[in-house]
């Protein structure tokens, strides 16, 4: 992917993800990395929600059971 096809990392505050996106990390695979904080894996499986400790982006697991 080129930078034109990716989102700026660490700017959007809420992201909806599915189990197909796991394991979950911030920045995600769809974000460009050159302007991002270090990658951190987020444990979202147990609660259905996770917040990045670096940028405070919130992730919501939409197919949480």
C-alpha positions as CSV (number, residue, x, y, z in Angstrom):
1,X,0.0,0.0,0.0
2,X,1.1,3.5,-0.7
3,X,0.6,6.4,1.6
4,X,-2.3,7.6,-0.6
5,X,-4.3,4.5,0.4
6,X,-3.7,4.5,4.1
7,X,-5.0,6.6,7.0
8,X,-2.8,8.8,9.0
9,X,-1.9,6.9,12.2
10,X,-3.2,7.8,15.6
11,X,-5.7,10.5,14.6
12,X,-9.2,8.9,14.5
13,X,-10.6,8.4,18.0
14,X,-13.0,5.5,17.6
15,X,-12.5,2.4,15.4
16,X,-14.9,-0.5,14.9
17,X,-13.2,-3.9,14.4
18,X,-14.2,-7.5,14.0
19,X,-12.8,-10.8,15.0
20,X,-11.3,-11.0,11.5
21,X,-9.0,-8.0,12.5
22,X,-7.5,-9.9,15.5
23,X,-4.9,-9.8,16.9
24,X,-5.5,-6.1,17.3
25,X,-2.7,-3.5,17.3
26,X,-2.5,0.2,17.3
27,X,-1.5,1.5,14.8
28,X,-3.5,-0.9,12.7
29,X,-2.3,-2.6,9.5
30,X,-4.3,0.0,7.5
31,X,-2.4,3.0,8.9
32,X,0.8,4.4,7.6
33,X,3.6,3.8,10.1
34,X,6.1,6.6,9.6
35,X,4.1,9.1,11.7
36,X,2.9,6.6,14.3
37,X,3.7,5.7,17.9
38,X,5.3,2.3,18.6
39,X,3.0,-0.6,17.8
40,X,1.1,-2.0,20.8
41,X,-1.1,-5.0,20.8
42,X,-4.5,-4.5,22.5
43,X,-6.4,-7.2,24.4
44,X,-9.9,-6.7,23.2
45,X,-11.2,-10.3,23.2
46,X,-12.5,-10.4,26.8
47,X,-14.4,-7.1,27.1
48,X,-15.1,-6.1,23.5
49,X,-13.4,-2.7,24.0
50,X,-9.8,-1.5,24.2
51,X,-8.1,1.9,24.4
52,X,-4.6,2.5,23.1
53,X,-2.3,3.6,25.9
54,X,-0.3,5.9,23.5
55,X,-3.0,7.8,21.5
56,X,-6.1,6.9,23.5
57,X,-7.9,5.7,20.3
58,X,-10.9,3.5,21.3
59,X,-11.5,0.2,19.6
60,X,-14.9,-1.6,19.7
61,X,-15.3,-5.2,18.7
62,X,-18.5,-5.2,16.7
63,X,-19.0,-9.0,16.7
64,X,-18.4,-9.4,20.5
65,X,-20.4,-12.2,22.1
